[in-house]
Amino acid sequence: MAGLVLIVEDDELSARLLIDLLEIDGWQWLLDTDGRNALDLLRQHRPTLAVMDMRLDRTLAHDLIRRIKADPQVADIPILVVTACVMPKEVAAIRAAGADEYMAKPISITAFRQAIRRLADRSAAPIGTGGQEDE
């Protein structure tokens, strides 16, 4: 099941890796390189899910995630955060902001592809089925 993924990543090489991995499984993608357009892109295109870096040049992902999750038009879109910051305090901030999952950089190709499928399945679940919660 492939669809559309919004990538929010300011590093060109990291973005290219994410794009290549998504394309392997037939995903289409949109890229926002600084997070300033992410909310508008989510509203306009309604992607299956979003993948974002934790630290962007102009904003922190957890601030952006809070805005997304507070917006009823897009709050249901799953978010995977990819980050080099895996200290417990950072992970707690990612979770508290509303991210559905996080993944440490450098990412595992297999784990990334599995997370994308898992979040896509959650996104496709009929309303009221209540997907599985992460521990």
ABEGO torsion letter per residue (X at the ends): XBBBBBBBBABAAAAAAAAAAAAAAGBBBBBBAAGAAAAAAAAAAGBABBBBBABBAABBAAAAAAAAAABAAAAABBBBBBBABABAAAAAAAAAAGBABBBBOBBBAAAAAAAAAAAAAAAABBBGAGBBBBX
